[in-house]
Amino acid sequence: MSATATRPDSSYFLRKLHSLTGIVPVGAFLAEHFWSNSTALVGARQYDETSQTLQTIPFRIFVEWAFIFLPILYHGGYGVYIWLRGQSNVSEYPWVKNWLFTLQRYTGLIAFAYIGWHLYTERWLTHGTSTYATVARDLQSPWYLAFFTLASASGISSASGVLLQRCARNAPPGNSACSLESPLASSAC
């Protein structure tokens, strides 16, 4: 019996963990991040209060590392590994699913790069104490605003692509609402 026949396939587990870390901790953090940042629509005082409240989470460093940083590092790092090992076949098979798969990989890479930069500038340089005034000042830069907009769209596109694939894969036969070729799917991407 060969060594490869007796060795368990770890790629299945790693891919499932990659999916899980993208949906549960990263997805939950993204939803919370959108919610807390939306307080800026109420006003500067509300945004600053929300930011300050987040600094008082008990065992914040542990919570950040266990439920935010490590899952993002694993999901992004393994995603880059998958991306580097994959081979695009869009030129040979220019179907919608292949284009969406390729787009998902590039948007995920853009989002991962932005998350790293965002963590560095907004978490470590400011020690997590960014205020409405500092964020407003940052967004005055056209380069910052462009990168922020591109990265936000990329993160949403990458995440929605995954969820759309899961929906299409698990849909009953003939369910056109979950078909990747349907108008609903096209408008979602």
C-alpha positions as CSV (number, residue, x, y, z in Angstrom):
1,M,0.0,0.0,0.0
2,S,1.4,3.4,-0.9
3,A,2.1,6.2,1.6
4,T,-0.5,8.4,-0.2
5,A,-3.2,5.9,0.2
6,T,-2.8,5.7,4.0
7,R,-2.4,9.4,4.6
8,P,-5.7,11.2,5.4
9,D,-6.7,14.0,3.1
10,S,-6.4,17.2,5.2
11,S,-7.4,19.4,2.3
12,Y,-11.1,18.6,2.9
13,F,-10.9,19.7,6.6
14,L,-8.8,22.8,5.7
15,R,-11.3,23.9,3.0
16,K,-14.3,23.4,5.4
17,L,-12.5,25.4,8.1
18,H,-11.8,28.1,5.4
19,S,-15.5,28.2,4.6
20,L,-16.5,28.2,8.3
21,T,-14.1,31.0,9.2
22,G,-15.3,33.1,6.4
23,I,-19.0,32.8,7.3
24,V,-19.0,32.7,11.1
25,P,-16.3,34.8,12.7
26,V,-15.3,36.9,9.7
27,G,-18.9,37.4,8.5
28,A,-20.1,38.2,12.0
29,F,-17.3,40.7,12.5
30,L,-18.0,42.3,9.2
31,A,-21.7,42.7,10.1
32,E,-20.7,44.2,13.5
33,H,-18.2,46.5,11.8
34,F,-20.9,47.8,9.4
35,W,-23.3,48.3,12.3
36,S,-20.8,50.1,14.6
37,N,-19.5,52.3,11.7
38,S,-23.1,53.2,10.7
39,T,-23.4,55.1,13.9
40,A,-21.4,57.8,12.1
41,L,-24.7,58.5,10.2
42,V,-26.2,59.6,13.5
43,G,-23.3,61.9,14.3
44,A,-19.8,62.3,15.6
45,R,-20.7,62.0,19.2
46,Q,-22.5,58.7,18.7
47,Y,-19.7,57.2,16.6
48,D,-17.1,58.2,19.2
49,E,-19.2,56.7,22.0
50,T,-19.6,53.4,20.1
51,S,-15.9,53.3,19.4
52,Q,-15.2,53.9,23.1
53,T,-17.7,51.3,24.1
54,L,-15.9,48.7,22.0
55,Q,-12.7,49.4,23.9
56,T,-14.4,48.2,27.1
57,I,-15.2,44.7,26.0
58,P,-14.0,42.4,28.8
59,F,-10.8,40.5,27.8
60,R,-10.7,42.5,24.6
61,I,-7.3,41.4,23.5
62,F,-8.2,37.7,23.8
63,V,-11.6,38.3,22.1
64,E,-9.9,40.1,19.2
65,W,-7.2,37.5,18.7
66,A,-9.5,34.4,19.1
67,F,-12.5,35.6,17.2
68,I,-11.2,38.3,14.8
69,F,-7.5,38.3,14.0
70,L,-6.8,34.5,13.9
71,P,-9.9,33.6,11.9
72,I,-9.1,36.5,9.4
73,L,-5.5,35.4,9.2
74,Y,-6.5,31.8,8.5
75,H,-9.3,32.6,6.1
76,G,-7.2,35.2,4.2
77,G,-3.9,33.2,4.3
78,Y,-5.6,29.9,3.2
79,G,-7.6,31.8,0.6
80,V,-4.3,33.2,-0.9
81,Y,-2.9,29.6,-0.9
82,I,-6.0,28.3,-2.8
83,W,-5.7,31.3,-5.2
84,L,-2.0,30.6,-5.9
85,R,-2.6,26.9,-6.5
86,G,-5.7,27.4,-8.7
87,Q,-5.5,27.7,-12.4
88,S,-7.9,30.0,-14.2
89,N,-9.7,28.6,-17.2
90,V,-11.8,31.6,-18.0
91,S,-10.2,31.9,-21.5
92,E,-11.0,28.3,-22.3
93,Y,-14.5,28.2,-20.7
94,P,-15.9,31.7,-20.5
95,W,-19.0,30.8,-18.6
96,V,-20.6,32.8,-15.9
97,K,-19.6,30.5,-13.1
98,N,-15.9,30.6,-14.1
99,W,-16.0,34.4,-14.3
100,L,-17.6,34.6,-10.8
101,F,-15.1,32.2,-9.4
102,T,-12.2,34.2,-10.8
103,L,-13.8,37.5,-9.6
104,Q,-14.3,36.0,-6.2
105,R,-10.6,35.2,-5.9
106,Y,-9.4,38.7,-7.0
107,T,-11.9,40.5,-4.8
108,G,-10.9,38.3,-1.8
109,L,-7.3,39.2,-2.4
110,I,-8.1,42.9,-2.5
111,A,-10.2,42.7,0.6
112,F,-7.5,40.7,2.5
113,A,-4.9,43.4,1.6
114,Y,-7.2,46.1,2.7
115,I,-8.1,44.4,6.0
116,G,-4.3,44.1,6.8
117,W,-3.8,47.8,6.0
118,H,-6.9,48.8,7.9
119,L,-5.9,46.9,11.0
120,Y,-2.4,48.4,10.9
121,T,-3.6,52.0,10.5
122,E,-6.9,52.0,12.5
123,R,-6.1,49.4,15.2
124,W,-2.4,49.3,15.9
125,L,-1.3,52.8,15.0
126,T,-4.1,54.4,16.9
127,H,-4.4,51.6,19.6
128,G,-8.0,51.2,18.6
129,T,-9.0,54.7,19.5
130,S,-10.0,56.1,16.1
131,T,-12.5,58.9,16.3
132,Y,-15.0,60.4,13.9
133,A,-12.6,63.3,13.3
134,T,-9.7,61.0,12.3
135,V,-11.8,58.8,10.1
136,A,-13.3,61.9,8.4
137,R,-9.8,63.3,7.9
138,D,-8.7,60.0,6.4
139,L,-11.6,59.9,4.0
140,Q,-10.7,63.4,2.7
141,S,-7.8,61.8,0.8
142,P,-9.0,60.6,-2.7
143,W,-6.5,57.7,-2.5
144,Y,-7.8,56.5,0.8
145,L,-11.4,56.9,-0.3
146,A,-10.8,55.0,-3.5
147,F,-9.0,52.2,-1.7
148,F,-11.7,52.1,1.0
149,T,-14.5,52.0,-1.7
150,L,-12.8,49.3,-3.8
151,A,-12.0,47.2,-0.8
152,S,-15.5,47.4,0.6
153,A,-17.0,46.5,-2.7
154,S,-14.5,43.6,-3.0
155,G,-15.2,42.2,0.4
156,I,-19.0,42.3,-0.2
157,S,-18.5,40.9,-3.7
158,S,-16.3,38.0,-2.4
159,A,-18.7,37.2,0.4
160,S,-21.8,37.4,-1.7
161,G,-20.2,35.2,-4.3
162,V,-19.6,32.4,-1.8
163,L,-23.1,32.7,-0.4
164,L,-24.6,32.7,-3.9
165,Q,-22.6,29.5,-4.8
166,R,-23.8,27.8,-1.6
167,C,-27.4,28.8,-2.5
168,A,-27.1,27.5,-6.1
169,R,-25.4,24.3,-4.9
170,N,-28.1,23.5,-2.4
171,A,-31.1,24.7,-4.3
172,P,-33.8,22.3,-5.5
173,P,-33.7,21.5,-9.2
174,G,-35.4,24.2,-11.3
175,N,-35.2,26.9,-8.6
176,S,-34.3,29.8,-10.9
177,A,-33.9,32.3,-8.0
178,C,-30.7,30.5,-7.0
179,S,-29.3,29.8,-10.5
180,L,-26.0,31.6,-11.2
181,E,-27.3,32.5,-14.7
182,S,-30.5,34.1,-13.4
183,P,-31.2,37.8,-13.4
184,L,-31.4,37.8,-9.6
185,A,-27.9,36.3,-9.4
186,S,-26.5,38.7,-12.0
187,S,-27.9,41.7,-10.1
188,A,-26.5,40.4,-6.8
189,C,-23.0,40.4,-8.2
